[in-house]
């Protein structure tokens, strides 16, 4: 009898987060960064994360952890509450299931 192989991890193309909030957060970060005239690489350096990760956050491909949200807010000289409030305004209306 042939043994079935188990695939670990999630299937290609799936995420562990909702894309709507991630994209809205990324848009807010990009908008504030550009308004302040800060390069993405500089913002990443100020926040203590890699530039490629910052790019994925801005494109909504990664949802940052709470500590990264706090670091990004500090790097943008605003509060995390300001970032999240702006993100909520951009998010599509979510079902209340």
SULMO-V213594 format. One record per backbone hydrogen bond with DSSP energy under -0.5 kcal/mol. CO is the residue of the C=O (numbers start at 0). NH is the residue of the N-H. Records with the same first field share a line. If there is no record, write none. Layout:
CO: NH + NH
//
This chain:
5: 7
10: 13
17: 21
18: 22
19: 23
20: 24
21: 25
22: 26
23: 27
24: 28
25: 29
26: 30
27: 31
28: 32
29: 33
30: 34
31: 35
32: 37
33: 36
38: 42
39: 43
40: 44
41: 45
42: 46
43: 47 + 48
44: 47
49: 53
50: 54
51: 55
52: 56
53: 57
54: 58
55: 60 + 61
56: 59
61: 63
64: 68
65: 69
66: 70
67: 71
68: 72
69: 73
70: 74
71: 75
72: 77
73: 76
78: 82
79: 83
80: 84
81: 85
82: 86
83: 87
84: 88
85: 89
86: 89 + 90
//
